[in-house]
Amino acid sequence: MPATLIAPQKIRNLGVYGVIRSAEVDDHLIPDGAVTEAINTHFDRKGAVTVRLGIAGLGATVASGYPIWGLHNTQNGTMLAVISQAASARIYAYGGASWASNLTSGTANVVIRFVNFADRIIALNWGSATSMYSSVQFWAGRENNATWTTSGNPINTQGLTDDVAASPQPQYGEVYKSRMYVAGGDTDNSNIRLSRLYYSSVISSAGNITWNPSTDYVDLNPNDGENITGLKRYSLELLVFKPNYIYRFRTTGTDPDPLIKVGTRSQESVIEGKRGLYFHHDTGLYRYSGGYPVDISRAISDVVDAIPYGQFDNIVAWKDGDHIYWAIGNLTIDGVSWPNTVVRYTESSELWTVYSYSTEIRLASDYNSGAAISRILGLGNGAVATVNSGTTDIGESIKYRMITKWYEWDEIYYQKIIQHIVALCEKAQGTMTMYQIDGEQEWRDLGQLRKYMTHFQPISIKHHRIRFKIAGITSDEAPVFLGWEIPKIINTGEIVK
């Protein structure tokens, strides 16, 4: 066969199908608008690959070197963060200027969860420095009244803890149909009580609730061999999570047997979005909108499968207007380390991408300052940070990369030669572009991008199949990569084995 020109090729619709991993779909079947790897880039601008924004500290570091164990938005302009220092936990409050100590002497190194109810902030799992789960604290949530209480109106938490024999010492809490529900830790290690959902009285006209844990509870199939791991109100139901089951509670009854046979090990992985309730299970990331949950993570199955089992309890979710995020920890994929990995799902387009941060993400929350609503992360180094803010990760440059699928262009068995490539990038800032051919493992440099349109010619890239990569490090305005155009490519007509 004589040599012939192949029609000019364009790789210009990058990311319109998000990330689809080669472990899930063979490259020959992956659509041209997908990429097989993207780290610290997103596709919110259709057809473009944009480097993500950074994270910026919310005030100064709360307590340097001590990880965050709790995070909560009070809805009164105050943000709460829990730090375990030495042998006990401490709550710090941020009201827009600086972090200040707010409550001391809690149990060290346990996740502290919060519930807003009856115009109070309730801290669960607080305990004391010497006795885990021994008390529930509540607070009016205003900086000028920074007093935490363990008894009395309106929450009357003494009703949960006074009777040691019946006390649930709760780790999880939720508000549903004018009651507060709690579940979780138990000092007598009773399997039955670890599957028990306790509830308060209906809130009175005076705004108070009371507790009688010796009678006011529901047992959720204690014979299934699993303990409650989370509570979440959704639509008209209260969902009670166990590691491999979800029970639906409606005040008049609950599922006698688990109809939903996926659950979660992490309360913090459960988040409500625009299209349903999302959560992590051992087998993937799921969306529940009534009926049976749907696995939404098949496109990145090898990424989800790489999550270490020891991380399942600690997966953390948050959301913004159109995206659901899960911090899934440190991964190793094909021998490559992915530190502090976050997977990001776009609800409207059902696309995935992957982020990697410089610091461990432990918890997440919204923060309503009274002037704006931000998304906040609690980090492993004692800092609290605002997401999608600035161009660095609290001073650390952002490393990014993106890899395309393999392209064949004409029959795979013919050798092709690329003689001219044009790369298009806004705010290029030294982005590197590379290529990989056939069965080779190494990447070959094509060159650096320093302007909107960079021509690479004359070149002679012989291949049967080829894929491309961009990579860089930035601490400035985010680059936006628009793709490659290949004006001249020749089919040699030779079948080269």
C-alpha positions as CSV (number, residue, x, y, z in Angstrom):
1,M,0.0,0.0,0.0
2,P,1.5,3.4,-0.9
3,A,1.9,6.1,1.7
4,T,-1.1,8.4,2.1
5,L,-2.1,11.5,4.1
6,I,-4.5,10.9,6.9
7,A,-7.1,13.6,7.4
8,P,-6.0,16.2,10.0
9,Q,-6.9,15.1,13.5
10,K,-8.3,17.1,16.4
11,I,-8.2,16.2,20.1
12,R,-10.3,19.2,21.2
13,N,-13.3,17.9,23.2
14,L,-11.3,16.7,26.2
15,G,-13.2,15.9,29.3
16,V,-16.8,16.0,27.9
17,Y,-17.1,12.5,29.3
18,G,-14.9,13.1,32.2
19,V,-12.5,10.4,33.4
20,I,-13.1,6.8,32.2
21,R,-10.4,4.5,33.4
22,S,-8.8,1.9,31.1
23,A,-9.3,-0.7,33.8
24,E,-13.0,-0.3,33.3
25,V,-13.3,0.2,29.5
26,D,-10.8,-0.6,26.8
27,D,-9.3,2.4,25.1
28,H,-10.8,1.4,21.7
29,L,-14.3,1.8,23.2
30,I,-13.6,4.9,25.3
31,P,-15.2,7.9,23.6
32,D,-12.9,10.6,22.2
33,G,-14.2,13.1,24.7
34,A,-13.0,11.1,27.7
35,V,-9.6,11.0,29.4
36,T,-8.1,8.1,31.2
37,E,-6.4,10.0,34.0
38,A,-6.8,13.5,35.4
39,I,-5.2,14.7,38.6
40,N,-6.0,18.2,39.9
41,T,-7.9,19.2,36.8
42,H,-11.7,19.5,36.1
43,F,-14.0,19.8,33.1
44,D,-16.6,22.4,34.2
45,R,-15.8,24.4,31.1
46,K,-17.0,21.9,28.5
47,G,-14.2,20.6,26.2
48,A,-11.4,22.2,28.3
49,V,-9.1,20.9,31.0
50,T,-8.8,23.4,33.8
51,V,-6.4,23.2,36.7
52,R,-8.4,23.3,40.0
53,L,-8.3,26.1,42.5
54,G,-6.4,25.8,45.8
55,I,-7.3,25.8,49.5
56,A,-6.7,28.8,51.8
57,G,-6.5,28.8,55.6
58,L,-9.6,30.0,57.5
59,G,-7.8,32.2,59.9
60,A,-4.5,31.1,61.4
61,T,-3.8,27.4,62.0
62,V,-5.9,26.3,64.9
63,A,-3.3,24.2,66.6
64,S,-0.2,23.3,64.5
65,G,0.6,19.6,64.3
66,Y,-2.6,18.4,65.8
67,P,-5.2,16.9,63.4
68,I,-8.9,18.1,63.3
69,W,-11.3,15.7,65.0
70,G,-14.5,17.6,64.6
71,L,-15.9,20.4,62.3
72,H,-19.3,22.2,62.5
73,N,-21.2,25.2,61.1
74,T,-23.4,26.7,63.8
75,Q,-25.5,28.7,61.3
76,N,-24.9,31.8,63.6
77,G,-21.7,32.9,61.8
78,T,-19.5,30.7,64.0
79,M,-17.4,27.8,62.9
80,L,-16.3,25.1,65.3
81,A,-13.2,22.8,65.1
82,V,-12.2,20.1,67.5
83,I,-8.5,19.4,68.2
84,S,-7.0,16.6,70.3
85,Q,-4.1,18.1,72.2
86,A,-2.1,15.9,74.5
87,A,-4.6,13.7,76.5
88,S,-7.8,15.6,75.8
89,A,-10.0,17.3,73.1
90,R,-10.7,21.0,72.8
91,I,-13.3,22.9,70.8
92,Y,-12.2,26.1,69.1
93,A,-14.6,28.7,67.7
94,Y,-14.1,31.0,64.7
95,G,-16.3,34.0,64.4
96,G,-14.7,35.7,61.4
97,A,-11.5,37.0,63.0
98,S,-9.5,34.3,64.8
99,W,-9.9,30.9,66.5
100,A,-10.4,30.8,70.3
101,S,-10.7,28.0,72.7
102,N,-14.4,27.3,73.5
103,L,-14.6,24.0,75.4
104,T,-11.9,21.8,77.0
105,S,-11.4,18.3,78.5
106,G,-13.1,16.1,76.0
107,T,-12.1,12.6,75.0
108,A,-9.0,12.6,72.9
109,N,-8.7,11.2,69.4
110,V,-12.3,10.4,68.7
111,V,-14.5,12.0,66.1
112,I,-16.8,14.6,67.6
113,R,-20.1,15.1,65.7
114,F,-22.6,17.9,66.1
115,V,-26.3,18.4,65.6
116,N,-28.3,21.7,65.5
117,F,-31.7,21.4,67.3
118,A,-33.9,23.7,69.4
119,D,-31.6,26.6,68.7
120,R,-28.7,24.7,70.3
121,I,-25.5,23.0,69.0
122,I,-25.2,19.5,70.5
123,A,-21.8,17.9,70.7
124,L,-21.9,14.0,70.6
125,N,-19.2,11.6,71.6
126,W,-17.6,14.3,73.7
127,G,-17.1,12.4,77.0
128,S,-14.3,13.6,79.1
129,A,-10.5,13.2,79.1
130,T,-10.9,10.1,81.3
131,S,-14.2,8.6,80.2
132,M,-15.2,8.2,76.6
133,Y,-18.9,8.9,75.7
134,S,-19.7,10.0,79.3
135,S,-21.5,13.2,78.4
136,V,-23.4,15.1,75.7
137,Q,-22.8,18.9,75.6
138,F,-25.0,21.6,74.2
139,W,-24.4,25.3,73.5
140,A,-26.4,28.3,72.4
141,G,-23.9,28.9,69.6
142,R,-23.3,32.6,70.0
143,E,-19.9,34.0,70.8
144,N,-21.2,36.2,73.6
145,N,-22.7,33.2,75.3
146,A,-20.0,30.6,75.0
147,T,-21.2,28.3,77.7
148,W,-21.6,24.6,77.1
149,T,-24.0,22.6,79.3
150,T,-24.6,19.0,80.2
151,S,-28.1,19.2,81.7
152,G,-31.3,21.2,81.8
153,N,-33.5,22.8,79.2
154,P,-33.9,22.8,76.3
155,I,-31.9,19.5,75.5
156,N,-31.9,17.9,78.9
157,T,-28.9,15.7,78.0
158,Q,-28.8,14.4,81.5
159,G,-31.6,12.1,80.5
160,L,-29.2,10.4,78.1
161,T,-26.4,9.9,80.6
162,D,-27.7,9.7,84.2
163,D,-28.9,6.1,84.0
164,V,-25.7,4.2,83.2
165,A,-27.6,1.0,82.6
166,A,-29.8,2.5,79.9
167,S,-27.5,5.3,78.6
168,P,-26.6,5.1,74.9
169,Q,-23.6,7.4,75.1
170,P,-24.3,8.4,71.5
171,Q,-21.9,8.9,68.6
172,Y,-24.4,9.7,65.9
173,G,-27.4,12.1,65.9
174,E,-30.1,13.4,63.6
175,V,-33.3,15.5,63.8
176,Y,-36.4,13.9,62.3
177,K,-40.1,14.9,62.7
178,S,-39.5,17.2,65.7
179,R,-37.5,14.6,67.7
180,M,-33.8,14.0,68.1
181,Y,-32.5,10.5,67.3
182,V,-29.2,9.1,68.5
183,A,-27.2,5.9,68.2
184,G,-23.7,4.6,68.6
185,G,-21.2,4.0,71.3
186,D,-22.0,1.8,74.3
187,T,-19.9,1.2,77.4
188,D,-21.2,-2.3,78.0
189,N,-20.4,-3.5,74.5
190,S,-23.9,-4.9,74.1
191,N,-24.5,-5.9,70.4
192,I,-28.2,-5.3,70.9
193,R,-27.7,-1.7,72.1
194,L,-25.3,-1.0,69.3
195,S,-28.2,-1.7,66.9
196,R,-30.5,0.5,68.9
197,L,-32.0,3.8,67.8
198,Y,-32.9,6.1,70.7
199,Y,-35.3,9.0,70.4
200,S,-36.3,12.1,72.4
201,S,-39.8,13.4,73.2
202,V,-41.4,15.6,70.5
203,I,-40.2,19.2,71.1
204,S,-42.6,21.0,73.4
205,S,-44.2,24.4,72.8
206,A,-41.6,25.8,75.1
207,G,-38.9,24.4,72.8
208,N,-37.7,21.6,75.2
209,I,-37.1,17.9,74.8
210,T,-36.7,15.1,77.3
211,W,-35.3,11.6,77.2
212,N,-36.2,8.2,78.6
213,P,-33.7,5.8,77.0
214,S,-34.9,2.8,79.0
215,T,-38.1,2.8,77.0
216,D,-37.8,5.2,74.0
217,Y,-35.9,3.2,71.5
218,V,-36.2,1.0,68.4
219,D,-34.0,-2.1,67.8
220,L,-32.9,-2.4,64.2
221,N,-32.4,-6.1,63.5
222,P,-29.6,-6.7,66.1
223,N,-29.3,-10.2,64.6
224,D,-27.8,-9.0,61.3
225,G,-24.3,-9.0,63.0
226,E,-23.6,-5.3,62.4
227,N,-23.7,-2.1,64.4
228,I,-25.2,1.3,63.5
229,T,-22.6,3.4,61.7
230,G,-24.6,6.5,60.7
231,L,-27.9,8.4,60.6
232,K,-29.2,10.7,57.9
233,R,-32.6,12.2,57.3
234,Y,-33.6,12.1,53.6
235,S,-37.0,13.0,52.1
236,L,-39.7,11.5,54.4
237,E,-37.4,8.9,55.9
238,L,-34.7,8.6,58.5
239,L,-32.1,6.3,57.1
240,V,-30.1,4.2,59.5
241,F,-26.8,2.9,58.2
242,K,-24.9,-0.2,59.0
243,P,-21.7,-1.3,57.1
244,N,-23.7,-3.4,54.7
245,Y,-27.4,-2.4,55.2
246,I,-29.6,0.6,55.3
247,Y,-32.8,0.6,57.3
248,R,-35.6,3.1,56.6
249,F,-37.3,4.5,59.7
250,R,-40.7,6.4,59.4
251,T,-41.7,6.8,63.1
252,T,-44.5,4.2,62.7
253,G,-42.1,1.4,61.9
254,T,-38.9,0.4,60.3
255,D,-37.8,-2.3,57.8
256,P,-38.0,-5.5,59.7
257,D,-35.3,-6.9,57.4
258,P,-32.8,-5.0,55.3
259,L,-34.3,-4.3,51.9
260,I,-31.2,-2.2,51.0
261,K,-28.1,-4.5,51.2
262,V,-25.4,-1.8,50.9
263,G,-24.5,0.6,53.7
264,T,-21.5,2.5,54.8
265,R,-18.8,2.3,57.4
266,S,-18.4,6.1,57.5
267,Q,-21.0,8.6,58.7
268,E,-18.9,11.3,57.1
269,S,-19.1,9.8,53.6
270,V,-22.9,10.4,53.5
271,I,-23.9,13.6,51.8
272,E,-27.2,14.9,50.2
273,G,-26.9,16.4,46.7
274,K,-29.4,17.7,44.1
275,R,-30.2,14.2,42.7
276,G,-30.1,12.1,45.9
277,L,-28.2,10.9,48.9
278,Y,-24.6,9.8,48.2
279,F,-22.4,7.5,50.3
280,H,-19.4,5.2,50.2
281,H,-19.8,1.4,50.5
282,D,-17.1,-1.3,50.4
283,T,-18.0,-1.9,46.8
284,G,-18.1,1.6,45.4
285,L,-19.8,5.1,45.6
286,Y,-23.6,5.1,45.6
287,R,-26.6,7.3,45.0
288,Y,-29.9,6.7,46.8
289,S,-33.0,8.5,45.7
290,G,-35.6,6.0,46.8
291,G,-35.7,2.3,45.8
292,Y,-32.3,0.6,45.5
293,P,-29.0,2.6,45.5
294,V,-27.1,2.9,42.3
295,D,-23.3,2.4,41.9
296,I,-22.2,5.6,40.2
297,S,-18.4,4.9,40.4
298,R,-17.9,2.3,37.7
299,A,-16.0,4.7,35.4
300,I,-13.3,5.0,38.1
301,S,-13.6,1.5,39.5
302,D,-9.9,0.8,39.9
303,V,-9.5,4.1,41.8
304,V,-12.3,3.2,44.2
305,D,-11.0,-0.4,44.5
306,A,-7.6,0.9,45.5
307,I,-9.0,2.5,48.7
308,P,-7.4,0.6,51.6
309,Y,-9.8,-1.2,53.9
310,G,-8.4,0.7,56.9
311,Q,-9.6,4.0,55.3
312,F,-13.3,2.9,54.9
313,D,-14.2,4.3,58.3
314,N,-12.6,7.7,57.6
315,I,-13.9,8.6,54.1
316,V,-15.3,12.2,54.1
317,A,-17.8,13.8,51.7
318,W,-18.7,17.4,50.9
319,K,-20.6,19.2,48.1
320,D,-20.9,22.5,46.3
321,G,-23.5,23.6,43.7
322,D,-23.0,20.8,41.2
323,H,-20.4,18.5,42.7
324,I,-20.0,15.8,45.2
325,Y,-16.5,15.2,46.7
326,W,-15.1,12.2,48.6
327,A,-11.7,12.4,50.4
328,I,-10.6,8.7,50.1
329,G,-7.0,8.9,51.5
330,N,-3.6,7.7,50.1
331,L,-3.8,5.3,47.2
332,T,-1.3,3.3,45.2
333,I,-2.4,2.5,41.6
334,D,-0.1,0.7,39.2
335,G,2.8,1.3,41.5
336,V,2.2,5.1,41.6
337,S,1.3,6.9,44.8
338,W,-1.7,9.2,44.8
339,P,-1.5,11.1,48.1
340,N,-4.6,12.6,49.9
341,T,-6.8,11.6,47.0
342,V,-10.3,13.2,46.4
343,V,-12.7,12.0,43.8
344,R,-15.1,14.6,42.4
345,Y,-18.5,13.7,40.8
346,T,-20.4,16.3,38.7
347,E,-24.1,15.6,39.3
348,S,-25.5,17.3,36.2
349,S,-23.2,15.6,33.7
350,E,-22.2,12.4,35.8
351,L,-18.5,13.1,35.1
352,W,-15.6,12.1,37.3
353,T,-12.2,13.7,38.0
354,V,-9.6,13.2,40.7
355,Y,-7.8,15.7,42.9
356,S,-4.7,15.2,45.1
357,Y,-4.0,17.6,48.0
358,S,-0.8,18.3,49.9
359,T,-2.3,17.6,53.3
360,E,-4.6,14.9,54.8
361,I,-8.3,15.8,54.7
362,R,-10.1,14.6,57.8
363,L,-13.5,16.4,57.9
364,A,-15.6,18.7,55.8
365,S,-18.4,21.2,56.4
366,D,-20.2,24.2,55.1
367,Y,-19.5,27.6,56.7
368,N,-22.1,30.4,56.7
369,S,-20.3,33.4,57.9
370,G,-23.4,35.6,57.5
371,A,-21.9,37.2,54.4
372,A,-21.1,34.1,52.3
373,I,-21.3,30.3,52.3
374,S,-18.0,28.5,51.9
375,R,-16.9,24.9,51.9
376,I,-14.5,24.1,54.7
377,L,-12.0,21.3,55.3
378,G,-10.4,20.1,58.5
379,L,-6.9,19.0,57.8
380,G,-4.4,16.7,59.4
381,N,-1.9,19.5,60.3
382,G,-4.3,21.4,62.5
383,A,-5.5,23.9,59.9
384,V,-9.0,24.6,58.7
385,A,-9.2,25.6,55.1
386,T,-11.6,27.0,52.5
387,V,-12.0,24.9,49.4
388,N,-11.6,26.4,45.9
389,S,-9.9,29.5,47.2
390,G,-6.6,30.9,45.8
391,T,-4.0,29.2,43.6
392,T,-2.1,27.1,46.1
393,D,-2.8,24.6,48.8
394,I,-2.0,26.8,51.8
395,G,1.2,27.9,50.1
396,E,2.0,24.6,48.4
397,S,2.1,24.6,44.6
398,I,-0.5,22.5,42.8
399,K,0.8,19.6,40.7
400,Y,-1.4,18.5,37.8
401,R,-1.6,16.0,34.9
402,M,-4.0,14.7,32.4
403,I,-3.6,11.6,30.1
404,T,-5.7,10.9,27.0
405,K,-6.9,7.6,25.7
406,W,-4.9,5.7,23.1
407,Y,-5.5,7.0,19.5
408,E,-5.0,4.7,16.4
409,W,-6.2,6.8,13.4
410,D,-6.6,4.3,10.6
411,E,-5.9,0.6,10.8
412,I,-3.8,-0.3,13.9
413,Y,-1.4,-2.5,11.9
414,Y,-0.2,0.3,9.6
415,Q,2.6,2.5,10.8
416,K,1.8,6.2,11.0
417,I,4.1,9.3,11.2
418,I,3.1,12.6,12.8
419,Q,4.9,15.5,11.3
420,H,3.2,18.5,12.9
421,I,1.4,19.0,16.2
422,V,-0.3,22.2,17.5
423,A,-1.0,22.5,21.3
424,L,-3.6,25.0,22.5
425,C,-3.4,26.3,26.1
426,E,-4.7,29.5,27.9
427,K,-2.4,30.8,30.6
428,A,0.1,28.1,29.6
429,Q,2.8,29.0,32.3
430,G,5.2,26.2,31.3
431,T,2.8,23.3,31.0
432,M,4.7,20.3,29.6
433,T,3.2,18.1,26.9
434,M,4.4,14.5,26.2
435,Y,3.4,11.5,24.2
436,Q,3.7,7.7,24.6
437,I,3.7,5.3,21.6
438,D,2.7,1.6,21.1
439,G,4.1,-0.6,23.9
440,E,6.6,1.8,25.4
441,Q,6.5,2.5,29.1
442,E,8.4,5.8,29.1
443,W,6.9,9.2,28.1
444,R,8.7,11.3,25.5
445,D,8.8,15.0,25.8
446,L,7.1,17.0,23.1
447,G,7.9,20.3,24.6
448,Q,6.8,23.2,26.9
449,L,3.8,25.4,26.3
450,R,4.4,29.1,26.9
451,K,1.7,30.7,24.7
452,Y,-1.8,30.1,23.5
453,M,-0.7,28.2,20.3
454,T,2.5,26.2,20.3
455,H,3.6,24.5,17.1
456,F,5.8,21.4,17.2
457,Q,7.4,20.9,13.7
458,P,9.3,19.5,12.0
459,I,8.8,16.2,13.9
460,S,8.6,12.6,13.0
461,I,6.7,10.5,15.5
462,K,6.4,6.9,14.2
463,H,3.7,4.9,15.8
464,H,0.8,2.5,15.5
465,R,-1.1,4.0,18.4
466,I,-0.3,7.1,20.5
467,R,-1.6,8.9,23.5
468,F,-0.8,12.3,25.0
469,K,-0.2,13.8,28.4
470,I,0.1,17.3,29.9
471,A,1.7,17.9,33.3
472,G,2.9,20.9,35.3
473,I,3.2,22.6,38.7
474,T,1.5,26.0,39.3
475,S,1.1,28.5,42.0
476,D,-0.4,31.2,39.7
477,E,-3.6,31.6,37.7
478,A,-4.9,28.2,36.6
479,P,-3.9,27.0,33.2
480,V,-6.7,25.9,30.8
481,F,-5.7,23.3,28.2
482,L,-7.8,23.2,25.1
483,G,-6.2,20.2,23.3
484,W,-4.1,19.3,20.3
485,E,-4.5,19.6,16.6
486,I,-2.5,17.4,14.2
487,P,-2.4,19.0,10.7
488,K,-0.1,16.5,9.1
489,I,-0.1,12.7,9.7
490,I,1.0,10.1,7.2
491,N,0.0,6.4,6.9
492,T,3.2,4.9,5.6
493,G,1.4,1.9,4.1
494,E,3.8,-0.4,5.9
495,I,2.8,-3.1,8.2
496,V,5.5,-2.9,10.8
497,K,5.5,-5.7,13.4
